[in-house]
Amino acid sequence: MVSIGMVGIIVFVFICCSVIMLPSVLQAEDYNNDRTRYLLLDSRIIEETENVHLTVGVVHKDLNNPLFSEDKEWEPRFDNPYCSIIYDDEEQIYKCWYSIFIKVGPEGDAIGEGIPSDKRAWTKWEEGYRDYGVCYATSKDGIHWDKPELGVIEFNGSKKNNIVIVFDHGVTVMKDLHETDPKKRYKAFHPESENSAVWFSPDGIHWSEAIDVGPIDNGDTNNNMWWDADLGKYVCITRHWGGEKTTGLYGSMGHRHVSRVESEDFLHWSEPEIIIQGLDLRRQIHDMPVVKYAGVYIGMVGLFDIEASRQWCELAWSPDSKEWHRIQPGTALIPNGPEMGDYDWGCVFAAKPLFGKDKIRIYYGANDGRFMGWRNGYLALAWLRPDGFAGYEQIAGGSNKTGTIITKPIKVITDRLCISADVVPSGYVKVIALSPWNKKLAEGRLITKTVTDAGINWKNGFTLKKLKGKNIRLKFELRDSKLYSFSFK
């Protein structure tokens, strides 16, 4: 039998627990750490949706493509044209480090004899002798590229070339603004199962000798790396072989996965951890350049179809660079060219995206032939609208069937809320501010045209000023439009 006094204690404890627990509902969750920009592809911020789906953005391939090709004596074959490309804010110039085969030849050829590009279409392809290198190119506008004579590496008795490193295929390069030693401002890395190596450079041209950092993984791929300030570590995304065997030239090694390693000092690296793989053995994930942006990690998924022997680029995102979520698997972000012989009909190897004021640039290595075969290699460029990696749009159109998105509680950072969206003439985006308990606070005036970071004008003089530092939900109603992001400016 429970006494009245005990009931009072139970009620008191229940009320206290309720009071203690209630604020946690309103606290910023792990997705909400004083961010000023949110991409709608981040599923952590979405509470519910109706009549909308998340679709990848639409890239525009530059009309100047291809930007450059194998046009030097020491560039007989790009093979898979892996690229590390940056825009150097200090020097106001684009810089590109790209992997090449300095010498190539089919089985049985004399060393370095190679095959001229105009003979390849009639030659049976076999993997034979190769020498590998990294070349350096620059551009003032990102379209027209120079391959300077650097005088660093000798080729056929001359240093009049743009070769900066001679090593295995797939060396990745970064400019490290976190580094305090100017002699190590630029870093290069090649993870491999036997002879992984790192290099340091003051200028990205003159490099140290390779430093052996031990076995890591099968990294002759489109590697990429960055300094992650939140983790206090360097992170490299590379490639792993393993699991069930498949068909093809390398089928006995298993199949391809994408793996991740990290390091605090760039010399001692963690054991590789598999982070993403294909949904089946035919379509394997060959590589995945990654960029950190707006509180998430964006992955350029290199999807290799081993039966068609072609590769294209899809999209994924991650909250931490370890747990990955694919967006529209099977739908290309950067598709292959439609006609055999097009510069990117065979393969697309994306580089890390670069962010400008009016567009996102995605450079990529391209091939006009199949992955496993003789093919010419190129550098190409695709671009997206700002924040345009992926967005929500209606599943069904029509004025009586709008789409709806409601976010989880979001911390108000400033009093100006902005959105980025594509809107056709018949469409609109409506924004409604809600309390954390879904009580309507205010309604914004319709956005009726395509916008980037357009401020919301609230009806009836409403302002977010008094809500700064507090949490609200946002409700978006879409008609014939696609919503990519919202931000506080």
C-alpha positions in Angstrom: 0.0 0.0 0.0 1.4 3.4 -1.0 0.9 6.2 1.5 -0.2 9.8 0.6 3.3 11.0 1.7 5.0 8.5 -0.7 2.7 9.6 -3.5 3.7 13.2 -2.9 7.4 12.2 -3.1 6.8 10.3 -6.4 4.9 13.3 -7.9 7.7 15.6 -6.7 10.4 13.4 -8.2 8.4 13.1 -11.5 8.0 16.9 -11.7 11.7 17.5 -11.0 12.7 15.0 -13.6 10.4 16.6 -16.1 11.9 20.0 -15.4 15.4 18.7 -15.7 14.7 16.8 -18.9 12.6 19.4 -20.7 15.5 21.8 -21.5 17.4 19.0 -23.2 14.6 18.9 -25.8 15.4 22.5 -26.6 19.2 22.2 -26.4 21.2 22.2 -29.7 21.8 18.7 -30.7 25.1 17.4 -32.2 24.0 18.7 -35.6 23.6 22.2 -34.2 26.8 23.7 -32.9 26.4 27.4 -33.7 26.4 26.7 -37.4 25.4 29.5 -39.7 24.8 27.4 -42.8 22.8 24.2 -43.2 22.6 22.0 -46.3 19.3 20.2 -46.7 21.1 17.0 -47.5 22.1 16.8 -43.9 19.4 14.4 -42.6 20.2 15.2 -39.0 18.4 18.4 -39.3 15.2 17.0 -40.9 12.3 16.2 -38.6 9.7 15.2 -41.3 9.0 15.6 -45.0 5.9 15.2 -47.2 5.8 14.9 -51.0 9.4 15.8 -51.5 12.6 13.8 -52.1 16.3 14.6 -52.0 17.9 14.7 -55.4 21.4 15.4 -56.6 22.2 18.8 -58.1 22.6 19.4 -61.8 26.2 20.0 -62.9 27.1 22.1 -65.9 30.2 20.9 -67.8 32.3 23.8 -68.9 32.2 24.7 -72.6 36.0 24.9 -72.7 36.4 21.2 -71.8 38.7 19.5 -72.1 41.1 22.0 -70.4 44.3 20.2 -71.2 45.5 16.7 -72.3 48.5 14.5 -72.8 50.5 16.9 -75.0 54.1 16.6 -73.7 56.8 14.1 -74.5 56.8 13.0 -70.8 53.0 12.5 -70.8 52.5 9.4 -72.9 49.5 8.4 -70.8 47.5 10.0 -68.0 45.8 6.6 -67.4 43.5 7.5 -64.5 44.0 11.3 -64.4 44.0 11.9 -60.6 44.3 15.5 -59.7 44.9 17.6 -56.6 43.7 21.2 -57.3 43.6 24.2 -55.1 43.0 27.9 -55.5 45.9 29.6 -53.7 44.4 32.8 -52.1 47.9 34.1 -51.3 49.2 33.9 -54.8 45.8 34.4 -56.5 46.3 31.4 -58.8 44.9 27.9 -59.4 47.4 25.1 -58.9 47.1 21.5 -60.1 49.2 18.4 -59.3 48.2 15.5 -61.6 49.4 11.9 -61.8 50.8 10.6 -65.0 52.7 7.6 -66.5 56.0 9.0 -67.6 56.8 5.9 -69.6 54.4 3.1 -70.7 54.5 0.1 -72.9 52.5 -3.1 -73.4 53.9 -6.5 -72.2 57.1 -7.3 -74.1 58.0 -3.8 -75.2 61.4 -2.4 -74.6 61.4 -0.3 -71.4 59.8 3.1 -72.0 59.2 2.4 -75.7 55.4 3.1 -75.3 52.8 3.4 -77.9 51.8 6.7 -79.7 48.3 7.9 -78.9 47.2 7.6 -82.5 48.1 3.9 -82.6 46.3 2.9 -79.4 42.8 2.3 -80.9 44.3 -0.6 -82.9 46.5 -2.0 -80.2 45.6 -4.8 -77.8 45.9 -3.3 -74.3 48.1 -5.1 -71.8 49.5 -3.8 -68.6 53.3 -3.6 -68.9 56.2 -1.5 -67.8 55.4 1.9 -66.3 57.2 4.8 -64.7 55.0 7.2 -62.7 55.2 10.8 -61.9 53.4 13.9 -60.6 53.3 17.0 -62.8 52.4 20.6 -61.9 50.3 23.1 -63.8 48.9 26.6 -63.0 46.1 28.8 -64.2 45.0 32.4 -63.6 41.4 31.8 -64.5 41.0 28.1 -63.9 40.3 27.5 -67.6 43.6 28.1 -69.4 46.4 26.1 -67.9 50.2 26.4 -68.2 52.7 23.6 -67.8 55.8 25.4 -66.8 59.4 24.3 -67.4 60.5 23.9 -63.7 64.0 22.4 -64.0 63.4 19.9 -61.2 63.3 16.3 -62.6 65.3 15.1 -65.5 63.5 13.4 -68.4 65.4 12.1 -71.4 68.4 14.2 -70.5 66.5 17.5 -69.9 64.9 19.2 -67.0 62.7 21.4 -69.2 59.4 19.8 -68.0 56.8 20.2 -65.3 57.5 16.9 -63.4 57.9 17.5 -59.6 57.8 14.0 -58.1 58.6 10.5 -59.4 56.8 7.8 -57.5 53.9 5.5 -57.7 50.5 6.4 -59.2 48.1 8.4 -57.1 50.2 10.8 -55.1 47.9 13.4 -53.4 49.0 17.0 -52.6 47.7 19.7 -50.2 48.7 23.2 -49.1 48.8 23.1 -45.3 47.9 26.5 -43.8 47.9 24.9 -40.3 51.6 24.1 -40.6 54.0 26.3 -38.7 57.2 25.2 -40.5 57.3 27.0 -43.9 59.5 24.2 -45.3 56.5 21.9 -44.8 53.8 24.2 -46.2 53.0 21.7 -48.9 52.5 18.0 -48.2 52.3 15.0 -50.5 51.2 11.5 -49.5 50.9 8.1 -51.1 49.5 5.3 -49.0 50.5 1.8 -50.2 50.5 -1.7 -48.8 54.3 -1.9 -48.8 56.0 1.5 -49.4 53.8 4.4 -48.3 55.6 7.7 -48.5 55.2 11.4 -47.6 57.0 14.5 -48.9 57.3 18.1 -47.8 57.8 21.2 -49.8 58.0 25.0 -49.2 56.4 25.8 -52.6 54.7 22.7 -54.0 57.5 22.4 -56.7 60.7 21.5 -54.9 60.1 18.4 -52.7 62.0 16.6 -50.1 63.0 13.0 -50.6 60.3 10.5 -50.0 59.9 9.5 -46.3 58.8 5.9 -45.8 55.9 5.8 -43.3 55.3 2.1 -43.5 52.5 -0.1 -45.0 49.1 1.5 -44.9 46.7 0.4 -47.7 46.4 -0.2 -51.5 46.5 3.4 -52.4 47.2 3.6 -56.1 44.0 5.5 -56.5 42.5 9.0 -56.4 43.7 9.7 -52.9 42.9 13.0 -51.1 43.7 14.5 -47.7 43.2 17.5 -45.4 43.9 18.9 -42.0 40.8 18.6 -39.9 40.8 21.4 -37.3 37.9 19.8 -35.4 39.7 16.5 -35.0 43.2 18.0 -34.7 44.4 15.4 -37.2 45.3 14.9 -40.8 42.8 12.7 -42.6 43.4 10.7 -45.9 40.7 8.9 -47.9 42.2 6.1 -49.9 41.4 2.7 -51.3 41.3 -0.9 -49.9 41.1 -4.3 -51.6 39.4 -7.2 -50.0 36.3 -9.3 -49.5 34.7 -11.4 -52.2 36.6 -12.0 -55.4 35.3 -10.5 -58.7 35.9 -10.7 -62.4 38.4 -8.6 -64.3 42.1 -8.0 -64.3 42.3 -7.5 -60.5 39.5 -9.7 -59.4 41.7 -12.1 -57.5 42.4 -9.3 -55.1 38.8 -9.1 -54.1 36.9 -5.8 -54.7 37.4 -2.2 -54.0 36.4 -0.3 -50.9 37.1 3.2 -49.7 39.1 3.4 -46.5 40.2 6.2 -44.1 43.4 6.8 -42.2 44.4 9.7 -39.9 47.5 11.1 -38.3 48.5 13.8 -35.8 51.9 14.4 -37.2 51.7 13.3 -40.9 54.2 10.6 -40.2 52.5 8.0 -38.1 49.2 6.9 -39.5 46.3 4.8 -38.1 45.2 1.5 -39.4 42.9 1.8 -42.4 39.2 1.7 -41.7 36.7 0.9 -44.4 34.1 3.6 -44.6 32.0 3.0 -47.7 31.6 0.4 -50.4 29.4 -0.3 -53.4 26.0 -1.8 -53.1 27.0 -4.8 -55.2 30.2 -6.3 -56.7 29.6 -4.9 -60.2 29.5 -1.3 -59.2 32.4 -0.7 -56.9 33.4 2.5 -55.2 36.9 3.2 -56.6 37.7 6.5 -54.9 36.1 9.3 -53.0 37.6 12.8 -52.8 36.1 14.6 -49.7 35.6 18.3 -48.8 34.3 19.6 -45.5 31.7 22.3 -45.9 28.8 23.8 -43.9 29.1 21.3 -41.0 29.2 18.2 -43.1 31.7 16.2 -45.2 30.8 15.9 -48.9 32.1 12.8 -50.8 32.6 12.7 -54.6 31.9 8.9 -55.0 33.9 7.4 -57.9 31.5 4.6 -59.0 33.3 2.0 -61.2 31.2 -0.4 -63.2 33.6 -3.3 -63.7 31.4 -4.9 -66.4 31.0 -1.8 -68.5 34.6 -0.7 -67.6 33.4 2.9 -67.1 33.4 5.2 -64.1 31.3 8.2 -63.1 30.8 10.4 -60.1 28.0 10.1 -57.5 27.4 11.9 -54.2 27.6 11.0 -50.5 27.7 13.0 -47.2 28.9 12.3 -43.7 28.7 14.0 -40.3 32.2 12.9 -39.3 34.1 11.5 -42.3 33.5 8.0 -41.1 29.8 7.2 -41.4 28.7 7.9 -44.9 25.2 8.2 -46.6 24.8 8.0 -50.3 22.4 10.3 -52.1 20.4 8.8 -54.9 22.7 5.7 -55.5 22.8 5.0 -59.2 22.3 8.6 -60.2 25.4 10.4 -61.4 26.4 13.9 -60.1 28.9 14.1 -62.9 27.8 11.7 -65.7 29.9 10.3 -68.5 29.7 11.9 -71.9 26.9 10.4 -74.1 28.9 9.3 -77.1 31.9 6.9 -77.3 34.9 9.1 -78.0 33.7 12.1 -75.9 36.4 13.3 -73.7 34.7 11.9 -70.6 32.7 9.0 -72.1 34.8 6.4 -70.3 35.8 7.7 -66.9 35.3 10.6 -64.5 37.7 11.0 -61.5 36.6 14.0 -59.5 38.9 16.3 -57.5 37.9 18.0 -54.3 35.4 20.7 -55.0 36.4 24.4 -54.8 34.0 27.1 -53.6 33.6 30.4 -55.3 31.2 33.3 -54.8 28.9 32.3 -57.6 29.6 28.6 -58.2 31.2 25.4 -57.0 33.9 24.2 -59.3 34.5 20.4 -59.6 37.6 19.6 -61.6 37.9 16.1 -62.8 40.2 13.8 -64.7 38.5 12.4 -67.8 39.0 9.6 -70.2 37.5 9.0 -73.7 37.8 5.2 -73.5 37.1 2.4 -71.1 38.7 2.1 -67.7 40.5 -1.2 -68.7 41.9 -0.2 -72.0 43.9 2.3 -74.1 42.4 5.8 -73.6 43.3 9.4 -73.8 43.3 11.5 -70.6 42.2 15.0 -70.0 41.5 17.6 -67.3 37.9 18.8 -67.3 35.6 21.1 -65.2 32.0 20.9 -64.0 30.3 23.4 -61.9 27.3 23.6 -59.6 25.3 26.5 -58.3 26.2 27.6 -54.7 25.2 24.9 -52.2 23.9 22.9 -55.1 25.2 19.4 -54.3 21.7 18.2 -53.5 18.3 19.6 -52.6 14.7 18.7 -51.9 12.1 19.0 -54.6 8.5 17.9 -55.1 7.7 14.3 -56.0 4.5 15.5 -57.7 3.8 19.0 -59.0 0.7 21.1 -59.1 -0.7 23.9 -57.0 -2.7 21.5 -54.7 0.2 19.3 -54.0 3.0 21.3 -52.5 6.0 19.6 -50.8 6.8 20.2 -47.1 9.9 20.0 -45.0 10.0 20.6 -41.2 13.4 20.8 -39.5 14.4 19.8 -36.0 15.0 22.7 -33.6 17.7 25.0 -35.0 19.6 27.6 -33.0 19.0 31.2 -34.2 22.4 32.8 -34.8 21.5 36.1 -36.3 18.2 37.9 -37.1 18.5 37.4 -40.8 17.4 34.0 -42.3 18.4 33.3 -45.9 17.7 30.4 -48.3 19.2 29.1 -51.6 16.8 27.5 -54.0 15.9 27.0 -57.7 12.4 28.3 -58.5 10.7 28.1 -61.9 8.2 30.9 -62.9 5.2 28.9 -61.7 6.8 28.0 -58.3 7.6 29.4 -54.9 9.2 28.6 -51.5 7.3 29.6 -48.4 9.2 29.7 -45.0 7.3 29.4 -41.7 9.0 29.9 -38.3 7.7 27.5 -35.7 8.4 27.1 -32.0 10.1 23.9 -30.9 6.6 22.6 -30.1 5.4 23.4 -33.7 3.5 26.5 -32.8 3.4 29.0 -35.7 5.5 32.1 -35.0 5.6 33.8 -38.3 5.3 33.4 -42.1 7.7 34.7 -44.7 6.8 36.3 -47.9 7.0 34.0 -50.9 10.3 33.4 -52.7 9.3 33.3 -56.4 12.6 33.1 -58.3 15.9 31.3 -58.1 18.0 32.8 -55.3 21.3 32.4 -53.5 21.3 33.4 -49.8 18.1 35.5 -50.2 16.8 37.0 -47.0 13.4 36.1 -45.8 11.0 39.1 -45.4 8.6 38.2 -42.6 5.0 39.3 -42.6 3.5 41.6 -39.9 6.8 43.0 -38.9 8.1 39.8 -37.3 11.8 39.6 -36.5 14.2 37.0 -35.2 16.1 39.5 -33.0 14.4 38.4 -29.8 15.0 34.7 -30.6 18.8 35.0 -31.1 20.4 32.1 -29.2 17.2 30.2 -28.9 15.8 27.3 -31.0 13.1 27.3 -33.6 11.9 25.0 -36.2 11.6 25.9 -39.9 8.8 24.7 -42.1 9.4 25.0 -45.9 6.6 24.7 -48.4 7.8 24.0 -52.0 6.0 24.3 -55.3 7.9 23.7 -58.5 11.2 24.5 -56.7 14.2 22.9 -55.3 15.6 23.9 -51.9 19.3 23.5 -51.2 20.2 25.3 -48.0 19.3 27.9 -45.4 21.7 30.1 -43.5 21.9 32.9 -40.9 23.7 36.0 -42.3 
